[in-house]
Amino acid sequence: MINYKKKIAALMLLATCLSGCSYDLKDLQHLKSKSSFDTVGIKILCEHKKYSEAMKQIDDYLKKHPDDKVALSEKGYVLVSQDKNEDGLLVLLKVNDKYPNYDVTLNNISWAYNNLKMYKLANKYADLALKQTPNSSEELSNKGTALFGLKNYKAAEKYYDKALEKKSTDKVAIWGKALSLYKEKSYSKSLTYFKKYVIVDSSDIQASYYMEKCYIALNDVDGAIKEFKSDIIADPKNKGNYFALGDMYRKKTDYSSALSCYDTLSEIDPEDPEIYFQKAICLVKSGDKDGACENLKLTLSYDSEYVSDIEEEPAFDALKDYDKFKEILNSK
C-alpha cells in the first residue's frame, strides 16, 4: 500500500472549488464588454489563483457601487477561494445581515463552514441557500458535502446526484459521490465515480490513492495495473498513478516493474522522499539490502521525519541486524 501519510492526511472533502480550471484566461476578454459586475470573471481569476487581480476588480467596482450585494458577496468568495475561510466568513455574514436570503452569499457561507469542518453550520446555510430557486449544482454539492461531513453518506449521495443532474461534470459532486460510496464499502460503484473524476481532472493525486484502495478491496490487481497504465498515458506527470502502479506490481512480486515506476517518479520529482522510501521497500523485498539502505539515506536527506516511518515499516525488519541500516537510524 502507498504510504500517503505525508501526502494525504485523511479523506479530503472538497466544497465548491477544486484544483483544475474550467475556464481559460482568454475567457476574460468578454468582461470588457460588460457594464455590470461579472461573477464569471472573478471565478476565472480565482481558478487561476490570480486572487489579487480578482480582489482589485471587486474593490474598484465597489468604489462606484458600494452597496452592490453581488460584488460584496464575491469579495467573500475570493477570500474563501484562498482558504482564508474565517476572513471570508466575516465578509459574507455581514453581507447576509444586510441582504438576507441571497442564495449566493448563503452558499458561500456554507462552503466556508465546510472548509472549516463545521458541518452543522454548513448544513444550516446550505438549507437556507436551497430554499431559494433555482438551485445550482454548487449549492446542491455543498449540501452533499455538509451531509458527508456529518457522516450521513446516503443522504449526501442524493444531493450529489441532484448536482450531477444539473451539471454532469461537477467535480465536487463526482468526488463526493465517489467518497460516499467508498465510505459505504461499495467499492465497485465508488471506483466507477473515481474513474469519472479522473476524466474531469487527471492530475489529482488523491484519485489514484482511492482507486488503488478500491481495486485492492475488490482483489483486482490486474485490473488496477491496466487502469493505472492507461491513466499514466492520459497524464504522465501525475505521481499518484506511478505510486499506485508500483504498489500493484509489488503485490505481484514484480519488483523490476515496480522499480521502473519509482525510477520514473525520481525523474519527475527527484526531491520527493516518498519515492525513495517506496523504492527501498521494493529493494529489500528483492534482496538488495545495500540498495535499500542507500535509498533510505536519500529518503531521510529530503525529510528526516521519515525515520518513524522507517522504524514502523515491516519490510525493514529484514534489515534490523544489518549494520548499514543501524547506522542510518542512529545518525538521526
C-alpha positions in Angstrom: 0.0 0.0 0.0 1.1 3.6 -0.7 2.3 5.3 2.5 0.4 8.5 1.8 0.8 9.8 5.3 3.0 12.6 4.0 0.6 13.3 1.1 -3.0 12.7 2.2 -3.8 13.0 5.8 -7.4 11.9 5.6 -10.5 11.7 3.4 -10.5 15.2 1.9 -13.8 16.8 1.2 -14.0 19.4 -1.5 -16.6 22.1 -1.4 -17.3 24.4 -4.3 -13.8 25.0 -5.7 -11.2 22.4 -6.7 -7.9 22.4 -8.4 -8.0 22.5 -12.2 -9.6 25.2 -14.3 -12.9 25.1 -16.2 -12.2 28.4 -17.8 -9.2 29.8 -19.7 -7.8 33.2 -19.0 -8.7 34.2 -22.6 -12.3 34.0 -21.5 -11.7 37.2 -19.5 -11.9 39.2 -22.8 -15.7 39.1 -22.7 -15.6 41.1 -19.5 -14.6 44.3 -21.2 -17.9 44.5 -23.0 -19.9 44.1 -19.8 -21.2 47.1 -17.9 -22.4 45.2 -14.8 -20.4 43.2 -12.3 -19.3 39.9 -13.7 -19.0 36.9 -11.4 -17.7 34.6 -14.1 -14.7 36.8 -14.5 -13.9 36.5 -10.8 -14.3 32.7 -10.9 -11.8 32.6 -13.8 -9.3 34.7 -11.9 -9.7 32.6 -8.7 -9.3 29.3 -10.6 -6.0 30.6 -12.0 -5.0 31.8 -8.5 -5.0 35.4 -9.5 -6.6 36.5 -6.3 -5.0 40.0 -6.1 -6.4 40.8 -9.5 -9.8 39.5 -8.6 -9.9 41.5 -5.4 -8.8 44.6 -7.2 -11.6 44.3 -9.7 -14.1 43.9 -6.9 -12.7 46.8 -4.9 -12.7 49.1 -8.0 -16.3 48.2 -8.7 -17.3 48.7 -5.1 -15.9 52.2 -5.1 -18.6 53.1 -7.6 -21.2 50.7 -6.3 -20.6 50.3 -2.5 -23.9 48.5 -1.8 -23.8 46.0 -4.6 -24.6 42.7 -3.0 -23.2 40.6 -5.8 -19.8 42.3 -5.6 -19.8 42.2 -1.8 -20.5 38.5 -1.8 -17.8 37.9 -4.4 -15.3 39.5 -2.1 -16.1 36.8 0.5 -15.8 34.2 -2.3 -12.3 35.3 -3.2 -11.2 35.1 0.4 -12.6 31.6 0.8 -11.0 30.6 -2.5 -7.7 31.4 -0.9 -8.5 29.2 2.1 -9.0 32.4 4.2 -12.2 31.0 5.5 -12.5 33.0 8.7 -11.9 36.3 6.8 -14.3 35.2 4.2 -17.0 34.5 6.7 -16.6 37.9 8.3 -17.4 39.5 5.0 -20.1 37.0 4.0 -22.0 37.2 7.3 -22.1 41.0 7.1 -23.5 40.7 3.6 -26.1 38.3 4.7 -27.2 40.6 7.5 -27.6 43.4 5.1 -29.1 41.3 2.2 -30.7 38.2 3.7 -31.9 35.3 1.5 -29.3 35.9 -1.3 -28.5 32.3 -2.3 -25.0 33.0 -3.5 -24.0 34.5 -0.2 -25.7 31.7 1.8 -23.9 29.1 -0.4 -20.5 30.7 0.1 -21.1 30.8 3.8 -21.9 27.1 3.7 -18.8 26.5 1.6 -16.6 28.3 4.2 -18.0 26.3 7.1 -17.5 23.1 5.2 -13.8 24.0 4.7 -13.6 24.6 8.4 -15.2 21.2 9.1 -18.1 23.0 10.9 -20.6 20.8 9.2 -23.7 21.6 11.2 -23.4 25.2 10.4 -22.5 24.3 6.8 -25.7 22.2 6.6 -27.8 25.0 8.1 -26.7 27.6 5.5 -26.8 25.0 2.7 -30.5 24.5 3.5 -31.1 28.3 3.5 -29.4 28.6 0.1 -31.5 25.7 -1.3 -34.7 27.4 -0.2 -34.1 29.9 -2.9 -34.7 28.8 -6.5 -33.5 27.7 -8.9 -30.8 25.7 -7.2 -27.3 25.5 -8.8 -25.1 22.4 -8.9 -22.7 24.2 -6.5 -25.4 24.6 -3.9 -26.5 21.0 -4.2 -22.9 19.8 -3.9 -22.3 22.0 -0.8 -25.3 20.4 0.8 -23.9 17.0 0.0 -20.5 17.9 1.4 -22.1 19.1 4.7 -24.0 15.8 5.0 -20.9 13.8 4.2 -19.1 15.7 7.0 -22.0 14.7 9.3 -21.5 11.1 8.2 -24.9 10.9 6.5 -23.5 9.3 3.4 -26.8 8.1 1.9 -28.3 11.5 2.1 -25.1 13.1 0.8 -25.3 10.8 -2.3 -28.8 12.1 -3.1 -27.6 15.7 -3.2 -24.5 14.8 -5.3 -26.9 13.0 -7.7 -29.1 16.1 -8.0 -26.0 18.2 -8.6 -24.9 15.9 -11.4 -28.3 16.1 -12.9 -27.7 19.9 -13.2 -24.1 19.6 -14.3 -22.7 16.2 -15.2 -19.1 17.4 -14.9 -19.4 18.9 -11.4 -16.1 17.9 -9.9 -17.3 18.3 -6.3 -20.3 16.1 -6.9 -18.4 13.4 -8.7 -15.7 13.3 -6.0 -18.3 13.4 -3.2 -20.3 10.6 -4.7 -17.2 8.5 -5.1 -16.1 9.1 -1.5 -19.6 8.4 -0.1 -19.8 5.1 -1.9 -16.3 4.3 -0.7 -17.2 5.0 2.9 -20.2 2.7 2.4 -17.8 0.0 1.2 -19.5 0.0 -2.2 -16.1 -0.3 -3.9 -17.2 -1.2 -7.4 -19.6 1.7 -7.7 -17.1 4.0 -5.9 -14.4 3.1 -8.5 -16.8 4.0 -11.3 -17.1 7.5 -10.0 -13.4 7.9 -9.3 -12.8 7.0 -12.9 -15.3 9.7 -13.9 -13.4 12.1 -11.7 -10.1 11.3 -13.4 -11.7 12.1 -16.8 -12.5 15.6 -15.4 -9.2 16.1 -13.6 -6.5 13.6 -14.5 -3.9 15.5 -12.3 -5.4 14.8 -8.9 -3.1 12.5 -6.9 -5.8 11.7 -4.4 -7.9 9.9 -7.0 -5.3 7.3 -7.7 -4.9 6.7 -4.0 -8.6 5.8 -3.5 -8.8 3.9 -6.8 -5.9 1.7 -5.6 -7.8 1.0 -2.4 -10.9 0.1 -4.3 -9.1 -2.3 -6.5 -7.4 -3.9 -3.5 -10.8 -4.3 -1.8 -12.1 -5.9 -5.0 -9.0 -8.1 -5.2 -8.4 -7.0 -8.8 -4.7 -6.3 -9.1 -4.6 -6.9 -12.8 -7.5 -4.5 -13.4 -5.6 -1.9 -11.3 -2.4 -2.3 -13.4 -4.4 -1.8 -16.6 -6.2 1.2 -15.2 -3.1 3.0 -13.9 -1.1 2.3 -17.1 -4.0 4.0 -19.0 -4.1 6.9 -16.6 -0.3 7.4 -16.9 -0.8 7.8 -20.7 -3.5 10.3 -20.0 -1.4 12.3 -17.6 2.3 11.3 -17.5 3.0 13.8 -14.7 0.6 12.6 -12.1 2.8 11.0 -9.5 -0.1 9.2 -7.8 -0.6 6.8 -10.8 3.1 5.7 -10.7 2.9 5.1 -6.9 -0.2 3.1 -7.3 1.1 1.1 -10.3 4.3 0.4 -8.3 2.2 -0.9 -5.4 0.3 -3.2 -7.7 3.5 -4.6 -9.2 4.8 -5.2 -5.7 1.7 -7.2 -4.9 2.5 -9.4 -7.8 6.2 -9.5 -6.6 7.2 -8.0 -9.9 9.9 -5.9 -8.3 11.6 -5.0 -11.5 8.5 -3.3 -12.9 7.8 -1.6 -9.6 11.3 -0.2 -9.5 10.8 1.2 -13.0 7.8 3.2 -11.7 9.9 4.7 -8.9 12.7 5.5 -11.3 10.3 7.4 -13.5 9.0 9.2 -10.4 12.5 10.3 -9.4 12.8 11.9 -12.8 9.5 13.8 -12.3 10.3 14.9 -8.8 13.8 14.0 -7.6 13.3 15.5 -4.2 10.2 13.6 -3.1 11.3 11.4 -0.2 8.3 9.0 -0.6 9.8 7.8 -3.9 13.0 6.6 -2.2 11.1 5.1 0.7 8.9 3.0 -1.6 11.9 2.1 -3.7 13.8 0.9 -0.5 10.8 -1.4 0.3 11.0 -2.8 -3.1 14.7 -3.4 -3.0 14.7 -5.0 0.4 12.0 -7.4 -0.7 14.0 -8.3 -3.8 17.1 -9.0 -1.6 19.2 -5.9 -2.3 19.9 -4.7 1.3 22.6 -2.2 0.2 20.4 -0.6 -2.4 17.6 -0.4 0.1 19.9 1.4 2.6 21.1 3.8 0.0 17.5 4.8 -0.8 16.7 5.1 2.9 19.6 7.6 3.2 18.1 9.6 0.3 14.6 9.4 2.0 16.0 11.0 5.2 18.1 13.5 3.4 14.9 15.0 1.9 12.8 14.5 5.0 14.2 13.5 8.4 10.7 12.9 9.8 10.6 9.7 7.8 12.7 8.0 10.4 9.5 6.9 12.3 8.1 5.5 9.0 11.2 3.5 8.5 11.1 2.2 12.0 7.5 1.1 11.7 7.7 -0.4 8.2 7.5 -4.2 8.5 9.5 -4.7 5.3 12.6 -3.3 7.0 12.5 -5.9 9.8 14.9 -7.8 7.4 17.4 -5.0 7.9 17.2 -4.7 11.7 20.5 -6.6 12.3 22.2 -5.0 9.2 25.0 -2.6 10.2 24.3 -0.1 7.4 20.7 0.1 8.5 21.6 0.6 12.1 23.9 3.4 11.1 21.1 5.1 9.2 18.8 5.1 12.2 21.5 6.1 14.7 22.5 9.0 12.5 19.1 10.5 13.1 
